[in-house]
Amino acid sequence: MPPDTLTSTQNLQQEKDRFEALFQYASMGIVVAGKGGDILLVNNFLLTQFGYASASELVGQKIEKLIPSRYHGKHTHYRDKYNHNPHPRPMGIGKDLFAVKKDGTEFPVEVSLSNYTMDNESYTIGFINDISIRKGFETEVQRQQMQLAETNKRIEQMNDELEEKVELRTKQLKETLAELEVSKDELTKALSKEKELSDLKSRFVSMASHEFRTPLSTILSSASLVAKYTQTDEQERRDKHIQRIKSSVNNLTSLLNEFLSIGKIEDGKIIANNIRFNIREMITALCTELEGIARKDQQIRYRHEGEETVLLDPNLLRNVITNLVSNAIKFSAEDGTIDVSSKTTAREVIITVQDNGLGISREDQEHLFERFFRGANVTNIQGTGLGLHIVGRYIEIMDGKIEFFSELEKGTRFIITFKTE
């Protein structure tokens, strides 16, 4: 045999072996039938599906041997019709198909058909899937759906009956509850307001007795001492006590302003009146003013970045920054530095006040913006505990956000953010 013929024969045998492997080891039943419906080939998977021991039991038999007898007449007609126009397609679309095993057991299947021609002979290939498990699931789902529908129907009937009874009772209860609710709401509001006022009065009396006593005592003693300095050369001493009087009066004014602000906030009388102004000029002037109350050798440093014109409420913002910088001065060492910065972007206005003073403990940080709250480490420093509460409320009114980061003995940084869009 010539080498080319030998190679061609070997290649043909290899292709045949590949086809045989694909055919026999496919994970679905495959049957090949001639034009007259005679079974020519079946794979091992199909033999297992239908309960046959060997292909010889099926080869040469009509394809109808795999179909329940009650369908034979129709199937012969469908087979002849398919032979007139053979093409790949699924069988039985929208219908339930069944096959029959060797022992006569029927089972549901899905069948897909294809065809090929060899030596002018037409052959049909059938791919058969056993869908018993899936059909079982579908049947169970249908059964459960029917049970559920029946149960729902009974429940709806019961609900209709109950609703009629409940509707009458509910109507009666609603009328009674509505009357009670009006009385309850009025009573609750009155009690809540009374409790809040009582609490505020108690705190105010406690705080005022302490905070007002110190500046008033200073004013009284300084006024008495000023009266004693009658000589011209004692002007320096007079000036010292006059300055103490002014400082104490300013402290009292600040205390009273805080209480007035709380009242206005609670009554809803404070709203944000946004206008365009130069934030750098405003904060620069404010820092210059606050240097007058700074402690010995303290420095207030300010820097700005970005566009200088902003749309905010300058009065509320001034009060916020004044409070934060005043606190930084109050709670920092004499040689401490207070850093104030402002930054504008296309979306935000960010203001930062940072000191290196006493700091705030983790326990106190949770209550920092509550009314009358004062940290455990500042009880010996004058204050009402209202300043940061007012700051928080002002920023809330301006639709802003305030954050802070603090550590004991390392200082505190407050960050205020306003959206500009």
C-alpha positions in Angstrom: 0.0 0.0 0.0 1.5 3.4 -1.0 2.5 5.7 1.9 -0.2 8.4 1.1 -2.9 5.7 1.1 -1.7 4.4 4.4 -1.6 7.8 6.0 -5.1 8.6 4.7 -6.4 5.3 6.1 -4.8 6.0 9.4 -6.4 9.5 9.5 -9.8 8.1 8.6 -9.5 5.5 11.4 -8.5 8.2 13.9 -11.6 10.3 12.9 -13.8 7.2 13.2 -12.3 6.5 16.7 -13.0 10.2 17.8 -16.6 10.0 16.5 -17.1 6.7 18.3 -15.8 8.1 21.6 -18.0 11.2 21.3 -21.0 9.1 20.3 -20.6 6.4 23.0 -19.6 8.6 25.9 -22.1 11.5 25.4 -24.1 12.3 28.5 -27.5 12.0 26.7 -29.2 9.3 24.8 -28.5 9.3 21.0 -30.2 7.2 18.4 -29.6 7.2 14.6 -32.5 6.0 12.3 -32.9 5.5 8.6 -35.5 7.1 6.5 -37.9 4.3 7.1 -37.6 4.7 10.9 -35.3 1.7 11.4 -32.9 2.1 14.3 -29.3 1.9 13.0 -27.2 3.1 16.0 -27.7 3.8 19.7 -25.2 4.9 22.3 -24.5 3.4 25.7 -26.3 6.3 27.5 -29.5 5.5 25.6 -29.3 1.8 26.4 -29.1 2.7 30.1 -31.9 5.2 29.8 -34.2 2.6 28.3 -33.1 -0.4 30.3 -31.5 -2.4 27.4 -28.4 -4.6 27.9 -27.0 -4.3 24.4 -27.5 -2.4 21.1 -28.5 -5.6 19.3 -31.9 -5.4 21.1 -32.7 -2.2 19.4 -30.8 -2.1 16.1 -33.1 -3.1 13.2 -36.2 -2.3 15.2 -38.5 0.6 14.3 -38.0 3.8 16.2 -41.6 3.4 17.6 -40.2 0.7 19.9 -39.0 3.6 22.1 -42.4 5.3 22.1 -45.6 4.3 24.0 -47.9 2.3 21.7 -50.7 4.8 22.0 -48.6 7.3 20.1 -47.4 5.0 17.3 -50.0 6.1 14.8 -49.4 9.8 15.2 -45.6 9.3 15.3 -45.5 7.4 12.0 -47.3 10.4 10.4 -44.9 12.9 12.1 -41.9 10.8 11.0 -43.0 10.8 7.3 -43.7 14.5 7.4 -40.2 15.2 8.9 -38.6 13.0 6.1 -40.1 15.3 3.5 -38.4 18.3 5.1 -35.6 17.2 7.4 -33.9 20.0 9.4 -32.6 20.4 12.9 -35.4 21.2 15.4 -36.7 20.3 18.9 -39.7 18.0 19.0 -43.0 18.5 20.7 -42.8 22.3 21.4 -45.5 23.0 23.9 -46.3 19.3 24.4 -45.4 16.6 26.8 -43.3 13.8 25.2 -43.0 10.3 26.7 -40.7 7.4 26.0 -41.1 3.8 27.1 -38.4 1.6 28.6 -37.9 -2.1 27.9 -39.9 -3.0 31.0 -42.8 -0.9 29.7 -42.2 2.0 32.2 -42.9 5.4 30.7 -40.9 8.5 31.4 -41.0 12.2 30.2 -38.4 13.2 27.7 -37.1 16.1 25.6 -36.1 15.2 22.1 -34.1 17.2 19.6 -33.7 16.1 15.9 -31.0 16.6 13.4 -30.2 15.0 10.0 -27.4 14.2 7.7 -27.0 12.6 4.3 -24.4 9.9 3.3 -24.2 8.1 0.0 -27.5 9.7 -1.0 -29.2 8.2 2.0 -30.9 10.5 4.6 -30.4 9.7 8.2 -32.0 11.2 11.3 -30.3 11.7 14.7 -32.4 11.9 17.8 -31.0 13.4 21.1 -33.0 12.2 24.1 -33.0 13.7 27.6 -34.8 12.1 30.5 -36.6 15.0 32.3 -38.3 12.9 35.0 -36.7 14.8 37.9 -37.5 18.2 36.4 -41.1 17.1 35.7 -41.3 15.8 39.3 -40.2 19.2 40.5 -42.6 21.0 38.2 -45.5 18.7 39.3 -44.6 19.3 43.0 -44.4 23.1 42.4 -47.8 23.0 40.7 -49.3 21.0 43.5 -47.9 23.4 46.1 -49.2 26.3 44.1 -52.7 24.8 44.0 -52.5 24.2 47.7 -51.3 27.7 48.3 -54.0 29.2 46.1 -56.7 27.2 48.0 -55.2 28.2 51.3 -55.0 31.9 50.2 -58.7 31.7 49.1 -59.7 30.3 52.5 -57.6 33.0 54.3 -59.2 35.7 52.1 -62.6 34.5 53.1 -61.7 34.5 56.7 -60.0 37.9 56.4 -63.2 39.3 54.8 -65.3 38.1 57.7 -62.8 39.4 60.2 -62.4 42.7 58.5 -66.1 43.3 58.7 -66.0 42.7 62.5 -62.8 44.5 63.0 -63.8 47.5 60.9 -66.8 48.2 63.3 -64.7 47.8 66.4 -61.8 49.8 64.9 -64.1 52.7 64.1 -65.3 52.8 67.6 -61.7 52.5 69.0 -60.4 55.1 66.6 -63.0 57.6 67.8 -62.1 56.9 71.4 -58.3 56.8 70.8 -58.5 60.1 68.8 -60.0 61.8 71.8 -57.4 60.2 74.1 -54.5 61.0 71.8 -55.4 64.7 71.7 -55.4 64.8 75.5 -52.3 62.7 75.7 -50.3 64.8 73.2 -51.3 68.0 75.0 -50.4 66.5 78.3 -47.1 65.0 77.1 -46.0 68.3 75.5 -46.9 70.2 78.6 -45.1 67.8 80.9 -42.1 67.7 78.5 -41.9 71.4 78.3 -42.3 71.8 82.0 -39.6 69.2 82.7 -37.3 70.9 80.2 -37.9 74.3 81.7 -37.4 72.9 85.2 -34.2 71.3 84.2 -33.0 74.4 82.4 -33.9 76.5 85.4 -32.0 74.2 87.8 -28.9 74.2 85.6 -29.2 77.9 85.1 -29.4 78.6 88.8 -26.5 76.3 89.5 -24.4 77.7 86.8 -25.4 81.4 87.3 -24.7 81.2 91.0 -21.1 80.2 90.2 -20.4 82.0 86.9 -22.1 85.3 87.7 -20.6 85.5 91.2 -16.9 85.7 90.0 -17.2 88.7 87.6 -19.6 90.5 90.0 -17.2 90.1 92.9 -14.4 91.4 90.6 -16.4 94.4 89.6 -17.3 95.2 93.2 -13.8 94.9 94.6 -12.2 96.8 91.7 -14.8 99.6 91.9 -14.0 99.9 95.7 -10.3 100.0 95.0 -10.6 102.6 92.2 -12.3 104.8 94.7 -9.3 104.7 97.0 -6.8 105.8 94.3 -7.4 109.5 94.3 -3.9 110.8 93.6 -2.8 111.7 90.0 0.2 109.4 90.2 -2.0 106.4 90.9 -3.6 106.4 87.4 -1.8 103.2 86.5 -3.5 101.4 89.4 -6.8 102.9 88.5 -6.4 101.7 84.9 -5.6 98.2 86.0 -8.8 97.9 88.0 -10.9 99.7 85.3 -9.6 97.0 82.8 -10.7 94.3 85.2 -14.1 95.8 85.5 -14.4 96.0 81.7 -13.3 92.4 81.3 -15.8 91.2 83.9 -18.6 93.2 82.2 -17.6 91.6 78.9 -17.8 88.2 80.5 -21.3 88.9 81.9 -22.4 90.2 78.5 -21.1 87.0 76.9 -23.0 84.9 79.4 -26.2 86.8 78.9 -25.8 86.6 75.1 -25.4 82.8 75.2 -28.7 82.5 77.2 -30.5 84.9 74.8 -29.1 82.9 71.8 -30.4 79.6 73.3 -33.9 81.1 73.8 -34.0 82.4 70.2 -32.8 79.1 68.8 -35.4 77.1 70.7 -38.1 79.5 69.6 -37.1 79.2 65.9 -36.3 82.9 65.7 -32.8 82.4 64.2 -32.6 81.6 60.5 -29.7 81.8 58.1 -29.5 85.0 56.0 -26.9 84.2 53.4 -25.1 87.0 51.6 -21.9 87.2 49.6 -18.9 88.5 51.6 -15.1 88.2 51.7 -14.4 85.4 54.2 -10.7 86.2 54.3 -11.3 89.8 55.3 -13.9 88.8 57.9 -11.8 86.1 59.6 -8.7 88.3 59.5 -10.5 91.2 61.3 -12.0 88.7 63.8 -8.6 87.2 64.7 -7.2 90.6 65.2 -10.0 91.4 67.6 -9.5 88.2 69.5 -5.8 88.9 70.0 -7.0 91.4 72.6 -8.2 88.6 74.9 -5.3 86.2 74.1 -3.2 85.1 77.0 0.4 86.1 77.5 2.6 85.1 74.5 -0.3 83.3 72.7 -0.4 83.6 68.9 -3.3 83.4 66.6 -2.3 82.4 63.1 -4.6 82.6 60.1 -4.3 81.5 56.5 -6.8 81.3 53.6 -6.8 79.2 50.4 -9.0 79.6 47.3 -11.7 82.0 46.3 -12.3 84.7 48.9 -16.0 85.5 48.3 -18.5 83.0 49.8 -22.3 82.8 50.2 -23.0 82.3 53.9 -24.5 84.1 56.9 -21.6 86.3 58.1 -23.2 87.0 61.5 -23.8 83.3 62.4 -20.4 82.4 61.1 -18.7 85.1 63.1 -20.3 83.9 66.3 -19.2 80.3 65.5 -15.6 81.2 64.9 -15.5 83.6 67.8 -16.7 80.9 70.2 -14.2 78.3 68.8 -11.2 80.6 68.9 -12.2 82.0 72.4 -12.3 78.4 73.7 -8.9 77.7 72.1 -7.5 80.8 73.8 -9.1 79.8 77.1 -7.9 76.2 77.1 -4.4 76.7 75.7 -1.2 77.5 77.5 0.1 81.1 77.7 2.7 80.5 75.0 0.3 78.3 72.8 -0.5 78.8 69.2 -4.0 78.8 67.7 -4.2 78.0 64.0 -7.2 79.2 62.0 -7.6 78.4 58.4 -10.3 78.7 55.7 -10.4 77.1 52.3 -12.9 77.3 49.4 -13.3 74.9 46.6 -15.9 74.5 43.8 -18.0 72.4 46.2 -17.2 73.3 49.8 -16.1 76.0 52.3 -13.9 74.5 55.0 -12.9 76.3 58.2 -10.5 74.8 60.7 -9.6 76.0 64.3 -6.9 74.1 66.0 -5.1 74.5 69.3 -2.5 72.5 71.3 -4.2 72.9 74.7 -5.9 70.7 77.2 -7.7 68.4 74.8 -11.0 66.5 75.4 -11.2 63.0 76.8 -12.9 60.2 74.9 -15.7 60.1 77.6 -16.4 63.8 77.3 -16.3 63.8 73.5 -19.7 62.0 73.3 -21.4 64.9 75.2 -19.5 67.8 73.8 -22.4 69.6 72.1 -25.0 69.1 74.9 -26.4 72.0 76.7 -24.5 73.0 79.9 -21.9 70.2 79.4 -18.4 70.9 80.5 -15.4 68.6 80.3 -14.1 67.0 83.5 -10.7 68.7 83.0 -12.0 72.3 82.7 -14.2 72.7 85.7 -11.8 75.2 87.2 -12.0 77.4 84.0 -14.9 79.9 83.6 -17.6 78.9 81.2 -21.3 78.0 81.0 -21.2 74.9 78.9 -23.5 76.5 76.3 -20.9 77.7 73.8 -20.4 74.6 71.7 -24.1 73.7 71.9 -24.8 77.1 70.3 -22.1 76.5 67.8 -23.6 73.2 66.8 -27.1 74.6 66.4 -25.8 77.6 64.4 -24.0 75.3 62.0 -27.1 73.1 61.7 -29.1 76.2 60.8 -26.6 77.0 58.1 -26.8 73.5 56.7 -23.2 72.8 57.6 -21.3 70.0 59.4 -18.9 70.2 62.3 -16.3 67.5 63.2 -13.6 67.5 65.8 -10.5 65.5 66.7 -9.0 65.7 70.1 -6.5 64.1 72.5 -5.8 65.0 76.1 -2.9 67.3 76.5 -2.3 67.4 72.8 -5.0 69.8 71.7 -8.2 69.9 69.6 -9.0 70.5 66.0 -12.5 71.6 64.9 -13.5 71.3 61.2 -16.5 73.1 59.8 -17.8 72.3 56.3 -20.4 74.0 54.2 -21.6 72.7 50.8 -21.6 75.4 48.1 -23.7 73.4 45.5 
